């Protein structure tokens, strides 16, 4: 794993230290987890934006839940 130095403002550093005490995780672990969640969220947003763009261009279509249930024989 490669080290990536970051600079935190005092307030964030204090919050990170307090969170570290409360959770028993090291500041590095907390930052790594936060970055992993952020990266996944950003990937999800991009994927959703790509689908929306295809829908707007008419390259992909949507279907109502009722129509999908009927199509799958799940009429309730």
Secondary structure as UniProt FT lines:
FT   HELIX           10..23
FT   HELIX           27..56
FT   TURN            57..58
FT   HELIX           65..71
FT   TURN            72..73
//
